[in-house]
Amino acid sequence: MTSLFDLGAQLERTTLAWMRTALALTAAGALVARFAVNSGVPWLGYAVGAALVATGVSGGALASRYYPRRHARLDKGGSPGPTPIPLPCISAALAVAAAAALIVVAT
Protein backbone atom coordinates (compact mmCIF):
# COMPACT_ATOMS: atom_id res chain seq x y z
CA MET A 1 0.00 0.00 0.00
CA THR A 2 1.36 3.41 -0.96
CA SER A 3 0.77 6.60 0.95
CA LEU A 4 0.37 10.07 -0.35
CA PHE A 5 3.26 12.41 0.40
CA ASP A 6 0.93 15.39 0.57
CA LEU A 7 -2.18 14.29 2.46
CA GLY A 8 -3.62 17.77 2.82
CA ALA A 9 -2.52 18.95 -0.62
CA GLN A 10 -0.50 21.75 1.00
CA LEU A 11 1.63 22.38 -2.07
CA GLU A 12 -1.43 22.65 -4.28
CA ARG A 13 -3.20 24.96 -1.82
CA THR A 14 -0.14 27.16 -1.50
CA THR A 15 0.26 27.42 -5.26
CA LEU A 16 -3.42 28.29 -5.67
CA ALA A 17 -3.10 30.93 -2.94
CA TRP A 18 -0.19 32.53 -4.79
CA MET A 19 -2.23 32.46 -8.00
CA ARG A 20 -5.15 34.17 -6.25
CA THR A 21 -2.79 36.79 -4.85
CA ALA A 22 -1.34 37.38 -8.31
CA LEU A 23 -4.82 37.73 -9.80
CA ALA A 24 -5.84 40.16 -7.04
CA LEU A 25 -2.72 42.28 -7.62
CA THR A 26 -3.38 42.38 -11.35
CA ALA A 27 -7.02 43.37 -10.85
CA ALA A 28 -6.08 46.02 -8.27
CA GLY A 29 -3.52 47.46 -10.67
CA ALA A 30 -6.08 47.66 -13.45
CA LEU A 31 -8.57 49.38 -11.13
CA VAL A 32 -6.01 51.89 -9.87
CA ALA A 33 -5.04 52.75 -13.45
CA ARG A 34 -8.71 53.03 -14.44
CA PHE A 35 -9.57 55.43 -11.63
CA ALA A 36 -6.38 57.43 -12.18
CA VAL A 37 -7.92 58.89 -15.33
CA ASN A 38 -10.19 61.16 -13.30
CA SER A 39 -7.73 61.98 -10.52
CA GLY A 40 -5.50 64.98 -10.04
CA VAL A 41 -2.34 62.87 -10.40
CA PRO A 42 -2.97 60.42 -13.23
CA TRP A 43 0.72 59.67 -13.73
CA LEU A 44 0.93 58.27 -10.19
CA GLY A 45 -2.09 56.06 -10.76
CA TYR A 46 -0.72 54.80 -14.06
CA ALA A 47 2.69 54.07 -12.53
CA VAL A 48 1.24 52.24 -9.54
CA GLY A 49 -1.24 50.38 -11.73
CA ALA A 50 1.53 49.24 -14.05
CA ALA A 51 3.69 48.16 -11.10
CA LEU A 52 0.83 46.18 -9.59
CA VAL A 53 -0.02 44.49 -12.87
CA ALA A 54 3.64 43.63 -13.44
CA THR A 55 3.93 42.25 -9.89
CA GLY A 56 0.78 40.19 -10.33
CA VAL A 57 1.78 38.77 -13.69
CA SER A 58 5.29 37.90 -12.56
CA GLY A 59 3.98 36.39 -9.30
CA GLY A 60 1.53 34.19 -11.18
CA ALA A 61 4.20 33.13 -13.64
CA LEU A 62 6.60 32.23 -10.83
CA ALA A 63 3.96 30.27 -8.93
CA SER A 64 3.00 28.23 -11.97
CA ARG A 65 6.61 27.76 -13.06
CA TYR A 66 7.90 26.48 -9.72
CA TYR A 67 5.00 24.16 -8.91
CA PRO A 68 6.23 21.21 -11.05
CA ARG A 69 9.74 21.52 -9.62
CA ARG A 70 8.52 21.55 -6.04
CA HIS A 71 6.14 18.67 -6.74
CA ALA A 72 8.99 16.63 -8.24
CA ARG A 73 11.06 17.19 -5.08
CA LEU A 74 8.20 15.86 -2.98
CA ASP A 75 7.87 12.83 -5.27
CA LYS A 76 11.52 12.03 -4.61
CA GLY A 77 10.99 12.20 -0.86
CA GLY A 78 12.57 15.60 -0.27
CA SER A 79 11.14 18.85 0.94
CA PRO A 80 9.45 21.21 -1.53
CA GLY A 81 11.97 23.95 -0.83
CA PRO A 82 11.33 27.64 -0.20
CA THR A 83 8.38 29.55 -1.56
CA PRO A 84 9.41 30.99 -4.93
CA ILE A 85 7.92 34.42 -4.26
CA PRO A 86 9.47 36.35 -1.37
CA LEU A 87 6.79 37.63 0.98
CA PRO A 88 8.58 40.96 1.60
CA CYS A 89 8.30 41.77 -2.12
CA ILE A 90 4.56 41.18 -2.15
CA SER A 91 4.12 43.08 1.12
CA ALA A 92 6.09 46.07 -0.17
CA ALA A 93 4.10 46.12 -3.42
CA LEU A 94 0.82 46.07 -1.52
CA ALA A 95 1.91 48.81 0.90
CA VAL A 96 3.05 51.12 -1.90
CA ALA A 97 -0.08 50.38 -3.90
CA ALA A 98 -2.37 51.09 -0.97
CA ALA A 99 -0.68 54.41 -0.23
CA ALA A 100 -0.73 55.48 -3.87
CA ALA A 101 -4.33 54.38 -4.32
CA LEU A 102 -5.33 56.51 -1.34
CA ILE A 103 -3.52 59.48 -2.87
CA VAL A 104 -5.19 58.94 -6.25
CA VAL A 105 -8.65 58.58 -4.70
CA ALA A 106 -8.19 61.61 -2.43
CA THR A 107 -7.32 63.97 -5.29
PyMOL commands that set and color helices and strands:
alter all, ss='L'
color gray80, all
select helices_A, chain A and resi 10-36+42-75+87-106
alter helices_A, ss='H'
color red, helices_A
deselect
rebuild
show_as cartoon
